[in-house]
Amino acid sequence: MTDDFLIGQRLPLLAKHAGVWTGTYTFVTPKLEVLDRYDFRIDVSFPQDGLGRRTYRQESDYLWPDGRTQSLVFEGVLEGEEIVFDNGRIAGRMRALDDRTLYLTFGFTAQPGVEVCEMLQLSADGLSRARTWHWFRDERLFQITLVDERREGAA
């Protein structure tokens, strides 16, 4: 059984997210005041790590209107029917809720007391997705992230 088959069998919805995505992140307060907005390009793939385990890999490039840029890589390991992240920057878990929704919860090592709950919805045609992040600090909502994205090369 190949690792690609394992991703498709254990997390078939996640397998549909492979590829390059572009779009915009918008961060707002619970009162809908815009805190930040920037564009991004994300490449999602499922390589093997050095131990032969199937991993989730997301290479993210961010671009702000003022010209600032940032590049980050997020990796997680397939465990059962979940992707588990614990890489020194973030720790959390991703799983499918239904045939079009992934759910991810994670915290930041450098920000104790902050937890993010993220939902990712993939369109039926697989060409666009929407994500919402609910940010909690000490159990209180303090920020929401809205993400609108398209599969690169999609019409």
N, C-alpha and C positions, 0 to 999 in steps of 0.2 A: 504494500500500500504506500503510495507516494505521499509526501507532505502536502502537496497541492490538493490531493484528494482529501486529506485529513481536514484542512481548512474548509473545503467545500462541504464535507460531511458534518463537521462539528459546528461550524459557524458559516453556513451558506450565505447569509446576508452580508457578513463582513467580507467574504470573498468577492462580492459584487462591488465593493468599494475600492478595489485595486485600481491604480492608475493615477493620473495627474488631475488635480482639482485647483481651480482658481476662484477667487471671490473676495469678499470683504467681511472683516470682523467689525462689529460696532458694539462698544461697551457702554451700558447705560446704568444709571442709578435705578432703584425701585420706583422713583418718581419720573423715570424716562428722560432724565437729563443726560445728554451725551458726554461721556468721559473721554473716549478715544475712538478713533476709527482708522483702519488701515487695510491695505490690500495684501493678499497672500497668494502663494503657489505652494501646494502640498503634493508630494509624491508618496503614495501608499503602496507598499510591497510586502511580500511574505518570504523573506530569505531564511536560510538556516543559520543558526549561530555556530560557534566553534564546537559545540557539544552535539551537533546534529539535531537540535530541537528546532521546531518551526517557530519563527518569530514574526511579530508585527513590526514593521518599520515605517515611520512617517518622517520624511525629510521636509521641513517647513522653512520657507523663505518669506519674510515679512517686509513690506515696504510702506512707510509712512509718507503722507503728502509733503513733508518737509525734507524728504530725501534720506532720512534715517533708514537703515536696514538691519535685520537680524536673521540669522539662520540657526535653527535648532533641529535636533534629531530626537525622536521619541521611539523607544523600542519596548516591546513587551513579549512575553512568552505564552504560547498556547498551552493551557492547562485544562484538560477536559473540554468543556464548551465555553470557556472564557479566555480572554487575553488578560494576563496579569502583568502590571507595570510595577517595577521596584528598581529604579535605576539611579538612585541618589538625588535626582531632581524631583521626580514625582513617584507616588505609590498609589495604585488603585487597580480596579477591575472593570472589564468591559464584557457585556453579554448581550444577546439578542432578546428583545421583549416580544416581538412578533415578526412577521415577514417583511417589514419595512423600517423597523425602529431598533437601533442599538442604544444601550444605556451604559454610561461610563461614570464611575465615581472615582475621584482622585483627590489627593492632598499634595501640597508642596512641602518638601523637606525644610526649605528655608522660611516657611510661613506656618509655624504651628498654629493650630486653631482654625485654619482655612480649609474648607472642603468644597469641591466643585462637583455638581451633579449635572451631567451633560446628556442630552438626548440628540441622536442623529437620525433624521428621516431621509430615506432615499426615495426619489421619485420612481414611479412604476416603470418608466422607460430607462432608468439608471443614468440619466444625463444630468440630473441636478440633485442637490441635497440641501437640507436646511438643518442647522444645529442651534440649540439653545443651551446655554450654560447658566446655572443658578449658583452663585457664589455665596457661601455662608462663612461668616467669621464668628466663632464662638456661638454657633447655632442661630445666628441672625443673618437674614438675607441682606447683603450690602451692594450687590452688583449683579447685572445680567449681561450676558454676551449673546448677541444675535449674529448668526453666520449664514450668509447666502452664498452658495457656490455652484459652479458648473464644472462638468467634466471637460477638461481641455480637449479641444478639437471637436466638441459637440456643436451642432448647428443651433 
